[in-house]
């Protein structure tokens, strides 16, 4: 509803790289079949692995009303209460990594959407996009196809050229074209069988 990406899952099956990332970096020993709030030990894991949450790009953490998962420790900066309601309290983490950023070069970055970005770099660099890596993701740089490689084992990175570049991301599930061809073949076969059955009925009458 708020067009904010969430880092959780309740569907089964869940992507293996996602569950392994959660288990190793965010919630060791937790339930890897789902990743939502309310599990025993989850608040303690959040407090202990807060830096890992920020590296992941998580900016907001939801909590039950009146349940502060970040008790005062004297450390600064600290998570702050950003929103409060009878249904949910939302805390803002102080140093979340951005959804997209450039590294290994001096660049300016304009995020036009989650699928389109523009960079201007003094020398070749790398664009990191905190979207889960998957074989279906494709990218183009100035209209030319470019490999989408993993970083941190779960996110995406693409190489950037010097100068201005427009980067576009798109997603097509693997084997989509084959699945469409099989579906079309099945439809043609069904039509042929239906036509043959109709001819038999006409002949018999």
PyMOL commands that set and color helices and strands:
alter all, ss='L'
color gray80, all
select helices_A, chain A and resi 16-26+42-48+50-56+176-204
alter helices_A, ss='H'
color red, helices_A
select strands_A, chain A and resi 60-63+80-84+89-92+100-103+107-111+116-121+125-129+137-141+144-146+149-151+155-160+163-171
alter strands_A, ss='S'
color yellow, strands_A
deselect
rebuild
show_as cartoon
